[in-house]
């Protein structure tokens, strides 16, 4: 994507001035190291064991494996253990690790039980790439075991789990990075600086949207036996027991409430995070409300909303979210993005870059611009930042646990309100205000025995 705005009211032929002239820190980059990723030589020397970070991965199929690869590419690291409930995935990843990165240590551990990883004294940091419903328990156990944690977004699959994870990380003084890699991208950093430095003046509204196909369009296939060599009961973990169904499994689990929160909690947290960051917002809203339904695919098997509108009311501005799975299109010619409305103009942004428009709607002028980097580069930067913080025991990573918790909680508030037919939810600072029993029931999952909701 070029990042140009194709809205007819804002033609792409408008002349622009580059934001690059204001700060060399936001210059376009072509290589990972040039982008600011600390190289293996700068981060650590593998020949110095005390400076090497030993990693263990829990959940090795998709993003978990990608996170591990990024850590290994950043340098000064070694993987000593991998956990996954699918034995076929374990075997494949072990072979790939040895082939692409480093010989496996003699005591390398491949297991289906993440607790065996946490018992290892040589594990410095744990990467969690499991489905969302597992994040809180594995994260909490890792903190108690004295491990630093890189956890995929959203931080957790419920409002209350997010709060527990913040307390757990701080009680045990752990370094945490949440997988919201936009925080380390100079493009987004430039956008945030521009807005916080007054480039838009007073911001009164921020709109976020993402229109991707996140619906199980076809009726669910019949329940069946789980795939061979998959420990399905452990995959379910604390979630309610139910027969295996392939539509609830790899990838599409995000469409079912017991495991994920749909597009809102997957893509939404990335964009809501930028909105909160740019407006320097660190609390929950005064009120959250949302409406949604299965309108794009009414006969689909998905439980989460394929069509959703949400709003979070703050004292000085309004934050909104919308998603529709019907068309891969959106405002300003972007299938996903953000629009910041201020007294001096408008900023439109996504991962391709951002543009500032001043002047009237009839005669807008593009006057500032930032160009985004490739997402793979941003991911490696994010991994390198985590490793650097682990070595220095610095809890202020690019995306610490408090940051991941706030945007995840906003997403959960939106989903809860919509699940209750648009019921407004009141908040105060970082807690719910006089929540109803119905809200409380959706704010905290009931863990299935023998698993227990984490306690500090």
C-alpha positions as CSV (number, residue, x, y, z in Angstrom):
1,X,0.0,0.0,0.0
2,X,1.2,3.5,-0.7
3,X,-0.5,5.1,2.3
4,X,-2.1,7.7,0.1
5,X,-5.6,8.8,1.0
6,X,-8.1,8.1,-1.8
7,X,-11.1,9.7,-0.2
8,X,-12.6,12.0,-2.9
9,X,-12.6,14.9,-0.4
10,X,-8.9,14.5,0.0
11,X,-7.4,13.9,-3.4
12,X,-4.1,12.1,-3.7
13,X,-2.6,14.9,-5.9
14,X,-2.3,17.3,-3.0
15,X,1.3,18.4,-2.5
16,X,2.9,17.3,0.7
17,X,5.8,18.1,3.0
18,X,7.6,15.3,4.6
19,X,7.7,14.9,8.3
20,X,11.2,13.5,7.8
21,X,12.7,16.9,7.8
22,X,11.7,17.4,11.5
23,X,13.6,14.4,12.9
24,X,16.2,12.0,11.5
25,X,14.9,9.4,14.0
26,X,11.9,8.8,11.7
27,X,13.9,8.4,8.5
28,X,12.8,5.6,6.1
29,X,14.9,2.4,6.4
30,X,15.8,-0.4,4.1
31,X,17.5,-2.9,6.5
32,X,16.7,-4.2,9.9
33,X,19.9,-2.8,11.5
34,X,19.5,0.6,9.8
35,X,16.0,0.7,11.2
36,X,17.4,0.7,14.7
37,X,17.3,-3.0,15.5
38,X,20.3,-3.7,17.6
39,X,22.5,-6.2,15.9
40,X,23.7,-9.4,17.4
41,X,27.1,-7.9,17.8
42,X,25.7,-4.9,19.6
43,X,23.3,-6.8,21.8
44,X,25.5,-9.6,22.9
45,X,28.3,-12.0,22.1
46,X,27.2,-15.6,22.0
47,X,30.7,-16.5,23.4
48,X,29.7,-14.7,26.7
49,X,27.2,-17.1,28.4
50,X,26.2,-14.5,31.0
51,X,25.0,-12.2,28.3
52,X,23.0,-14.8,26.3
53,X,19.3,-15.0,26.9
54,X,17.9,-18.6,27.0
55,X,14.4,-18.7,25.5
56,X,11.5,-21.2,25.8
57,X,8.5,-21.1,23.5
58,X,4.9,-22.1,24.6
59,X,2.7,-22.5,21.5
60,X,4.8,-23.1,18.4
61,X,2.5,-23.1,15.4
62,X,2.1,-19.5,14.1
63,X,2.9,-16.2,15.9
64,X,4.7,-18.0,18.7
65,X,7.2,-19.5,16.2
66,X,7.5,-16.2,14.4
67,X,8.3,-14.4,17.7
68,X,11.0,-17.0,18.5
69,X,12.5,-16.6,15.1
70,X,12.6,-12.8,15.6
71,X,14.4,-13.3,19.0
72,X,16.9,-15.6,17.4
73,X,17.5,-13.2,14.5
74,X,18.1,-10.3,17.0
75,X,21.1,-12.2,18.3
76,X,22.6,-13.3,21.6
77,X,19.9,-15.9,22.2
78,X,19.4,-19.6,22.3
79,X,16.2,-21.7,22.5
80,X,16.4,-24.4,25.1
81,X,12.8,-25.6,25.2
82,X,9.6,-25.7,23.1
83,X,6.0,-26.6,24.2
84,X,3.1,-27.5,22.0
85,X,0.1,-29.8,22.4
86,X,0.6,-31.1,18.9
87,X,3.4,-33.6,18.7
88,X,3.7,-33.1,14.9
89,X,4.3,-29.4,15.4
90,X,6.9,-30.1,18.1
91,X,8.9,-32.4,15.8
92,X,8.7,-30.0,12.9
93,X,9.9,-27.0,14.9
94,X,12.7,-28.9,16.6
95,X,14.0,-29.8,13.1
96,X,13.6,-26.3,11.8
97,X,15.3,-24.8,14.8
98,X,18.4,-27.0,14.4
99,X,18.5,-26.5,10.6
100,X,18.1,-22.7,10.6
101,X,19.5,-21.4,13.8
102,X,21.6,-23.4,16.2
103,X,22.3,-27.0,17.2
104,X,20.0,-28.2,19.9
105,X,21.5,-28.4,23.4
106,X,21.9,-31.9,24.7
107,X,19.2,-31.3,27.3
108,X,16.8,-29.6,24.9
109,X,13.2,-30.0,26.0
110,X,10.2,-30.6,23.7
111,X,7.0,-31.1,25.7
112,X,3.3,-30.8,25.7
113,X,3.2,-29.5,29.3
114,X,4.3,-25.9,29.7
115,X,4.9,-26.4,33.4
116,X,7.9,-28.5,32.7
117,X,9.5,-25.5,30.9
118,X,8.9,-23.3,33.9
119,X,10.8,-25.8,36.1
120,X,13.9,-25.3,34.0
121,X,16.4,-23.2,35.9
122,X,18.2,-22.3,32.6
123,X,15.2,-20.6,31.0
124,X,15.5,-16.8,31.2
125,X,12.5,-15.8,29.2
126,X,9.3,-17.4,28.0
127,X,7.5,-16.6,24.8
128,X,3.7,-17.2,24.9
129,X,2.0,-17.8,21.5
130,X,-0.9,-19.9,22.5
131,X,-4.6,-19.1,21.9
132,X,-5.9,-16.1,24.0
133,X,-7.7,-18.2,26.6
134,X,-4.4,-19.7,27.8
135,X,-2.4,-16.4,28.1
136,X,-3.3,-15.5,31.7
137,X,-2.6,-18.8,33.3
138,X,0.7,-19.4,31.5
139,X,1.8,-15.8,32.0
140,X,1.0,-15.9,35.7
141,X,2.8,-19.2,36.2
142,X,5.8,-17.9,34.3
143,X,6.0,-14.8,36.5
144,X,5.8,-16.9,39.7
145,X,8.6,-19.1,38.3
146,X,10.8,-16.0,37.9
147,X,10.7,-15.9,34.1
148,X,10.5,-12.8,32.0
149,X,7.7,-12.9,29.4
150,X,6.9,-12.0,25.8
151,X,3.2,-12.6,25.3
152,X,1.2,-12.2,22.2
153,X,-1.6,-9.7,22.0
154,X,-4.3,-9.4,23.2
155,X,-2.9,-9.7,26.6
156,X,-5.7,-11.9,27.8
157,X,-9.2,-13.1,26.8
158,X,-11.1,-11.3,29.5
159,X,-11.2,-8.0,31.3
160,X,-10.3,-9.4,34.7
161,X,-7.5,-11.6,33.5
162,X,-5.8,-8.4,32.2
163,X,-5.8,-6.9,35.7
164,X,-4.4,-10.1,37.3
165,X,-1.6,-10.2,34.8
166,X,-0.6,-6.6,35.6
167,X,-0.5,-7.4,39.3
168,X,1.4,-10.6,38.8
169,X,4.1,-9.0,36.7
170,X,4.7,-6.2,39.2
171,X,4.5,-8.5,42.3
172,X,7.2,-10.7,40.8
173,X,9.2,-7.8,39.2
174,X,9.2,-9.4,35.7
175,X,10.1,-7.8,32.4
176,X,7.2,-8.1,30.0
177,X,6.7,-7.3,26.4
178,X,3.2,-7.5,24.8
179,X,3.3,-8.3,21.1
180,X,2.1,-4.9,19.9
181,X,5.0,-4.2,17.6
182,X,3.7,-0.9,16.3
183,X,5.1,0.6,19.5
184,X,8.6,0.2,18.2
185,X,8.0,1.5,14.6
186,X,9.5,5.0,14.0
187,X,6.5,5.8,11.8
188,X,4.1,5.4,14.7
189,X,6.5,7.0,17.1
190,X,6.6,10.0,14.8
191,X,2.8,10.2,14.6
192,X,2.5,10.1,18.4
193,X,5.2,12.8,18.8
194,X,3.4,15.0,16.2
195,X,0.1,14.7,18.0
196,X,1.5,15.0,21.5
197,X,3.6,18.0,20.5
198,X,0.4,19.8,19.4
199,X,0.5,19.3,15.7
200,X,-3.3,18.6,15.7
201,X,-4.1,20.9,18.6
202,X,-6.9,19.7,20.8
203,X,-8.0,16.2,19.7
204,X,-11.8,15.7,20.0
205,X,-12.3,12.3,18.3
206,X,-10.3,9.3,17.2
207,X,-11.8,6.7,14.9
208,X,-10.4,3.2,14.4
209,X,-11.6,0.5,12.0
210,X,-10.6,-2.8,10.4
211,X,-12.6,-4.6,7.8
212,X,-11.2,-8.1,7.3
213,X,-12.9,-11.5,6.8
214,X,-13.1,-12.7,10.4
215,X,-16.3,-14.8,10.1
216,X,-16.7,-18.5,9.8
217,X,-18.8,-18.1,6.7
218,X,-20.0,-21.7,6.4
219,X,-22.0,-23.8,8.9
220,X,-19.8,-25.7,11.3
221,X,-18.7,-29.2,10.2
222,X,-19.8,-32.0,12.6
223,X,-17.8,-32.6,15.7
224,X,-15.1,-35.2,15.3
225,X,-12.2,-36.9,16.9
226,X,-9.2,-34.5,17.3
227,X,-6.2,-34.9,15.0
228,X,-3.8,-37.7,15.8
229,X,-1.1,-36.7,18.3
230,X,-3.0,-33.6,19.5
231,X,-3.7,-33.3,23.2
232,X,-7.0,-31.7,22.8
233,X,-8.0,-31.6,26.5
234,X,-4.8,-29.6,27.2
235,X,-5.6,-27.3,24.3
236,X,-9.0,-26.6,25.9
237,X,-7.2,-26.0,29.2
238,X,-9.3,-23.7,31.4
239,X,-12.0,-23.3,28.7
240,X,-15.3,-25.3,29.0
241,X,-15.2,-28.9,27.8
242,X,-16.7,-29.5,24.4
243,X,-16.2,-32.1,21.6
244,X,-13.5,-31.3,19.1
245,X,-14.5,-29.3,16.0
246,X,-12.0,-28.2,13.4
247,X,-13.7,-24.8,13.1
248,X,-12.9,-24.1,16.8
249,X,-9.2,-25.1,16.3
250,X,-6.3,-23.6,14.3
251,X,-6.8,-19.9,13.5
252,X,-10.6,-19.8,13.5
253,X,-10.7,-20.2,17.3
254,X,-10.7,-16.4,17.3
255,X,-14.3,-16.5,16.2
256,X,-15.5,-18.2,19.4
257,X,-15.9,-16.4,22.8
258,X,-14.3,-19.2,24.9
259,X,-11.0,-18.7,23.1
260,X,-10.9,-15.2,21.5
261,X,-12.7,-12.0,21.0
262,X,-12.9,-11.7,17.2
263,X,-11.6,-8.9,15.2
264,X,-12.0,-6.4,18.0
265,X,-9.5,-8.1,20.3
266,X,-7.1,-9.3,17.5
267,X,-6.6,-6.3,15.3
268,X,-8.5,-3.8,17.4
269,X,-5.9,-3.8,20.2
270,X,-3.2,-2.6,17.8
271,X,-5.2,0.4,16.7
272,X,-6.8,1.2,20.0
273,X,-3.3,1.2,21.5
274,X,-2.1,3.9,19.1
275,X,-5.2,6.0,19.9
276,X,-4.5,5.8,23.6
277,X,-0.8,6.4,23.2
278,X,-1.2,9.5,20.9
279,X,-3.7,11.0,23.3
280,X,-1.6,10.2,26.3
281,X,-4.5,8.2,27.8
282,X,-3.7,5.9,30.7
283,X,-7.1,5.1,32.2
284,X,-10.4,3.4,31.2
285,X,-13.1,5.5,29.7
286,X,-16.0,7.1,31.6
287,X,-18.3,4.9,29.6
288,X,-18.2,2.1,27.0
289,X,-21.0,1.0,24.7
290,X,-21.3,-1.1,21.6
291,X,-23.7,-2.8,19.3
292,X,-22.9,-5.7,16.9
293,X,-24.2,-8.8,15.3
294,X,-23.8,-11.5,12.6
295,X,-25.1,-9.4,9.7
296,X,-22.4,-10.1,7.1
297,X,-22.7,-13.9,7.5
298,X,-25.9,-14.6,9.4
299,X,-25.6,-18.3,8.8
300,X,-22.0,-18.6,9.7
301,X,-20.8,-20.7,12.7
302,X,-18.9,-17.8,14.3
303,X,-20.0,-16.4,17.7
304,X,-18.0,-13.1,17.6
305,X,-19.4,-10.1,15.7
306,X,-18.8,-9.8,12.0
307,X,-20.3,-6.3,12.2
308,X,-19.6,-4.1,15.2
309,X,-19.6,-0.4,16.3
310,X,-18.2,0.6,19.6
311,X,-17.6,3.9,21.5
312,X,-15.5,4.8,24.5
313,X,-16.3,8.2,26.1
314,X,-13.4,10.0,27.7
315,X,-13.6,13.4,29.4
316,X,-12.1,15.3,26.5
317,X,-12.5,13.1,23.4
318,X,-14.5,10.2,21.9
319,X,-12.8,7.0,20.7
320,X,-14.7,4.8,18.3
321,X,-14.2,1.4,16.6
322,X,-16.0,-0.3,13.7
323,X,-15.6,-3.5,11.8
324,X,-17.4,-5.3,9.0
325,X,-16.3,-8.5,7.3
326,X,-18.5,-8.0,4.2
327,X,-16.0,-5.9,2.2
328,X,-12.2,-5.4,2.5
329,X,-12.7,-1.6,2.3
330,X,-12.9,1.3,4.7
331,X,-12.8,5.1,5.3
332,X,-10.2,7.1,3.4
333,X,-9.5,4.2,1.0
334,X,-8.0,2.1,3.8
335,X,-9.3,-1.4,4.9
336,X,-7.9,-0.6,8.4
337,X,-6.6,2.5,10.1
338,X,-7.0,5.4,12.4
339,X,-8.4,9.0,12.0
340,X,-7.5,11.6,14.5
341,X,-9.7,14.7,14.4
342,X,-8.2,17.8,15.9
343,X,-8.8,21.6,15.9
344,X,-5.9,22.1,13.5
345,X,-6.7,19.3,11.0
346,X,-6.9,15.6,10.5
347,X,-4.4,12.7,10.6
348,X,-5.1,9.5,8.8
349,X,-2.8,6.5,9.5
350,X,-2.2,2.8,9.1
351,X,1.0,0.7,8.9
352,X,1.8,2.1,5.4
353,X,2.2,5.6,7.0
354,X,0.3,8.6,8.1
355,X,-0.7,12.0,6.6
356,X,-1.8,15.2,8.2
357,X,-4.3,17.4,6.5
358,X,-5.0,21.0,7.5
359,X,-7.4,23.5,6.0
360,X,-11.1,23.0,5.2
361,X,-12.7,19.8,4.0
362,X,-13.3,21.6,0.6
363,X,-9.6,22.7,0.4
364,X,-7.4,20.3,2.5
365,X,-3.6,20.6,2.4
366,X,-1.4,17.6,3.1
367,X,1.4,19.1,5.2
368,X,3.1,16.3,7.1
369,X,3.9,12.7,6.4
370,X,5.4,9.6,7.9
371,X,6.1,6.4,6.0
372,X,5.8,3.0,7.7
373,X,8.2,0.2,7.7
374,X,7.6,-3.5,6.9
375,X,5.8,-5.3,9.6
376,X,8.6,-8.0,9.7
377,X,11.1,-5.3,10.5
378,X,8.9,-3.9,13.2
379,X,8.6,-7.3,14.8
380,X,12.3,-7.8,14.9
381,X,12.8,-4.4,16.5
382,X,10.1,-5.3,19.1
383,X,11.9,-8.6,19.8
384,X,15.3,-6.8,20.1
385,X,13.8,-4.3,22.5
386,X,12.5,-7.1,24.8
387,X,15.9,-8.8,24.8
388,X,17.7,-5.6,25.6
389,X,15.3,-4.9,28.5
390,X,15.7,-8.5,29.8
391,X,19.5,-8.1,29.9
392,X,19.2,-4.8,31.8
393,X,16.2,-5.9,33.8
394,X,14.3,-2.8,32.6
395,X,10.5,-3.3,33.0
396,X,9.9,-0.3,30.6
397,X,9.8,-2.2,27.4
398,X,8.2,-0.8,24.2
399,X,4.9,-2.3,25.3
400,X,4.9,-3.2,29.0
401,X,2.1,-5.2,30.7
402,X,0.2,-2.1,31.7
403,X,0.0,-0.9,28.1
404,X,-1.2,-4.2,26.8
405,X,-3.8,-4.5,29.5
406,X,-5.4,-1.1,28.9
407,X,-6.1,-1.5,25.2
408,X,-7.1,-5.2,25.7
409,X,-9.6,-4.1,28.4
410,X,-11.1,-1.5,26.0
411,X,-11.6,-4.2,23.5
412,X,-13.3,-6.5,26.1
413,X,-15.5,-3.7,27.3
414,X,-16.7,-3.2,23.7
415,X,-17.4,-6.9,23.2
416,X,-19.2,-7.2,26.6
417,X,-21.4,-4.2,25.9
418,X,-22.4,-5.6,22.5
419,X,-23.0,-9.1,23.9
420,X,-25.4,-7.5,26.3
421,X,-27.3,-5.8,23.6
422,X,-25.6,-2.4,23.8
423,X,-25.6,-2.0,27.6
424,X,-23.4,0.9,28.6
425,X,-20.6,0.0,31.0
426,X,-19.4,2.6,33.4
427,X,-15.7,2.8,34.6
428,X,-13.7,4.8,37.1
429,X,-9.9,5.1,36.6
430,X,-8.9,1.5,36.0
431,X,-11.9,-0.4,37.4
432,X,-15.5,-1.1,36.6
433,X,-18.0,1.2,38.3
434,X,-21.0,-0.6,39.9
435,X,-21.0,-3.4,37.4
436,X,-24.1,-5.5,37.0
437,X,-24.0,-9.3,37.5
438,X,-24.3,-9.7,33.8
439,X,-21.2,-7.6,33.2
440,X,-19.2,-9.4,35.9
441,X,-20.1,-12.8,34.4
442,X,-18.6,-11.8,31.1
443,X,-15.6,-9.9,32.7
444,X,-14.1,-13.1,34.3
445,X,-14.2,-16.6,32.9
446,X,-15.0,-19.6,35.0
447,X,-12.0,-21.9,34.7
448,X,-12.6,-25.6,34.1
449,X,-11.2,-27.9,36.8
450,X,-8.4,-28.7,37.5
451,X,-7.3,-25.4,36.2
452,X,-7.8,-22.4,38.7
453,X,-8.1,-18.7,38.0
454,X,-4.7,-17.2,39.0
455,X,-4.3,-15.6,42.4
456,X,-1.5,-13.3,43.4
